[in-house]
Amino acid sequence: MLDHDQVRDPDVLKHSMLDFRQMSTFVKQPLIFDHAEGVHCWDIDGKHYWDALSGIFVVAVGHHNPRVLKAMHDQLDKLTFAAPLHGTNAPAIECCELLASLAPGELNTVKLLSSGSEATETAMKLARQYWKQAGHPTKYKVISRYWGYHGATLGAMAATGTPKRRVPFEPLPEGFIHIPTVHCYRCPYQKTYPDCGIFCAEYLRQVIALEGPQTVSAVIVEPIGNTGGILVPPPEYLPRLRQICDEFDVLLILDEMITGMGRTGQMFGAQTFGVTPDILCLGKGLSSGYAPLAATIWNDRVNSAFWGPEEAGIEFGHGHTFAGNPLSATAGIASTREIIERDLPANARAMGALLQRKLLEMGQHYGIFGEVRGKGLLWGIELVRDSRTKEPFSDETAIGKRIGLLAQERGLIIRFDPQWIALAPPLIVTAEELEEMLAILDGCVADTLSSL
Ligand SMILES: Cc1ncc(COP(=O)(O)O)c(C=O)c1O
């Protein structure tokens, strides 16, 4: 095994390539995690960090959860791989059954996968094959939103709507249409809620009509967008999208990678916003990160097209080697039961209310919190030079990045972007732990402002 000095040696690190990370900067001051417990992490130098982001919206039940670890240890001694092409395994079956029992409406069929990108790709391929088998072979286009993020693989990337993530890989697969996202603080149509009549949702109606409903297979959206700074729609938005999809016979896919598994105060964002999609995608908090696990769940209507008579040879022509991995499924079951039995969605609601109140107070004090927005334990802060006029900081100031990097230096991990920051601590977080995290954040905002 490499020792402490070897793992941080640039000559050793040069063989690694991290996600969305400039490696030349990273190797100079690498962050190398060593161990973690609850909402705490430590790096290889013993430095302590508050995990105010659940890794990256992942560790719902906190780090080093004894129940999840015990279940995984037990499973390790039994079976760690079962080829999904040949069959399945008891933990995978139980995980599917559990998710089907939790998912709203007729979302009853579950395909286990290993990453969020696989889950959204699966959803979009499922939608295309569904329409072919349901007698509407021309329905293939997918409508998604600018600012949406649906994953890093080519199809998921084609549905993604941020230029930074897309442009380096263009041309992307065709058949993906984007519409502006919902962003009441900076409305892309320069309208004001509620007088706008939710024009951003209504616009979908125009786009489907103009593309030709007979060509549109699905609409995919995140209930709350992460990119752009935790974009929370008004209550009528998702129900309106649902209604429009129904009018044109288009499937609605909810990408619940971030909002799923209790994060927004209900088990699924779908419940928080009162909509039932045709297909729901989960990942991240599904296994709390104890092993790679994601899932695509679909309703009985979609499923019915995949259960033809044996002689018809109908199957879902899609799969991944690690899908339904027994160890991952075990982690998913244990983490999900922990969420249910400890009623962590309720804690997300209670701690989320506290977090919101404290952030609003902090915002009033510093005057640069343009908007504090979120649900449950998912909160974003859009940072502005002047909260009355919404004047943003210049791109060069990159205020959010400065605050985020300073926070990391001081042992607090948050999500940051040049113009916003976000917090999403594990769903087990206590009021005392939140207070400690916020005290560090407060100091970082104060010191960043005085350094400008
Ligand atoms: C909303 C959403 N969808 C999909 C993905 C892709 O998930 P993964 O990185 O596990 O492939 C992410 C990842 O951040 C996400 O936030």
The ligand as an ORCA input file, in Angstrom:
! r2SCAN-3c Opt
* xyz 0 1
  C     -29.530     15.673    -11.400
  C     -28.415     14.739    -11.768
  N     -28.618     13.827    -12.714
  C     -27.666     12.961    -13.080
  C     -26.410     12.999    -12.507
  C     -25.358     12.045    -12.934
  O     -25.061     11.154    -11.911
  P     -23.661     10.367    -11.885
  O     -22.608     11.395    -11.641
  O     -23.822      9.404    -10.749
  O     -23.509      9.688    -13.202
  C     -26.143     13.952    -11.505
  C     -24.812     14.032    -10.894
  O     -24.418     14.991    -10.302
  C     -27.169     14.847    -11.133
  O     -26.974     15.781    -10.200
*
